[in-house]
């Protein structure tokens, strides 16, 4: 029975993700269907928008923890935003703030590293010095950093869920308008 919701989620993501990606590509720089990347050539780092660079540098979520968030594992930032409505105790608030501080301290250096790695990859192409070996090395480095960043985001959602009661997690889902389908751990 659990496979049906998973199939629905996969089908929805296959439908929504390409549309969202096209909206992102075409909607933020003046590109058209025949020239979707027009304007991106002026970016400092071609693969990252200014917003993505800012988000990485500030340790923001960027949707990296959606598997946790949408399956009943709240994130510290939104729990703090909803602290009163969730009825957090003084201890829960304190521990949630500590998680938030630790999460940012961990994520910011990783995000900054990703920006640097993307800058280096962009430079290989811009300077026309890219080789198959340098391309492989640069993309592996970026992928490893992206995986580390995503794992950090997800881990703090896991830790956050351990601090909340099942009722608080259910209320969090209701307050975030996730509906009754959100799984509660």
Secondary structure in CASP SS format (residue, H / E / C, confidence):
PFRMAT SS
TARGET T0000
AUTHOR 0000-0000-0000
METHOD secondary structure of the structure
MODEL  1
X C 1.00
X H 1.00
X H 1.00
X H 1.00
X H 1.00
X H 1.00
X H 1.00
X H 1.00
X H 1.00
X H 1.00
X H 1.00
X H 1.00
X H 1.00
X H 1.00
X H 1.00
X H 1.00
X H 1.00
X H 1.00
X H 1.00
X H 1.00
X H 1.00
X H 1.00
X H 1.00
X H 1.00
X H 1.00
X H 1.00
X H 1.00
X C 1.00
X C 1.00
X C 1.00
X C 1.00
X C 1.00
X C 1.00
X C 1.00
X C 1.00
X C 1.00
X C 1.00
X C 1.00
X C 1.00
X H 1.00
X H 1.00
X H 1.00
X C 1.00
X C 1.00
X C 1.00
X C 1.00
X C 1.00
X C 1.00
X C 1.00
X H 1.00
X H 1.00
X H 1.00
X H 1.00
X H 1.00
X H 1.00
X H 1.00
X H 1.00
X H 1.00
X C 1.00
X C 1.00
X C 1.00
X C 1.00
X C 1.00
X C 1.00
X C 1.00
X H 1.00
X H 1.00
X H 1.00
X H 1.00
X C 1.00
X C 1.00
X C 1.00
X C 1.00
X C 1.00
X C 1.00
X H 1.00
X H 1.00
X H 1.00
X H 1.00
X H 1.00
X H 1.00
X C 1.00
X H 1.00
X H 1.00
X H 1.00
X H 1.00
X C 1.00
X C 1.00
X C 1.00
X H 1.00
X H 1.00
X H 1.00
X H 1.00
X H 1.00
X H 1.00
X H 1.00
X H 1.00
X H 1.00
X H 1.00
X H 1.00
X H 1.00
X H 1.00
X H 1.00
X H 1.00
X H 1.00
X H 1.00
X H 1.00
X H 1.00
X H 1.00
X H 1.00
X H 1.00
X H 1.00
X H 1.00
X H 1.00
X H 1.00
X H 1.00
X H 1.00
X H 1.00
X H 1.00
X H 1.00
X H 1.00
X H 1.00
X H 1.00
X H 1.00
X H 1.00
X H 1.00
X C 1.00
X C 1.00
X C 1.00
X C 1.00
X C 1.00
X H 1.00
X H 1.00
X H 1.00
X H 1.00
X H 1.00
X H 1.00
X H 1.00
X H 1.00
X H 1.00
X H 1.00
X H 1.00
X H 1.00
X H 1.00
X H 1.00
X H 1.00
X H 1.00
X H 1.00
X H 1.00
X H 1.00
X H 1.00
X H 1.00
X H 1.00
X H 1.00
X H 1.00
X H 1.00
X H 1.00
X H 1.00
X H 1.00
X H 1.00
X H 1.00
X H 1.00
X H 1.00
X C 1.00
X C 1.00
X H 1.00
X H 1.00
X H 1.00
X H 1.00
X H 1.00
X H 1.00
X H 1.00
X H 1.00
X H 1.00
X H 1.00
X C 1.00
X C 1.00
X C 1.00
X C 1.00
X C 1.00
X C 1.00
X C 1.00
X C 1.00
X C 1.00
X C 1.00
END
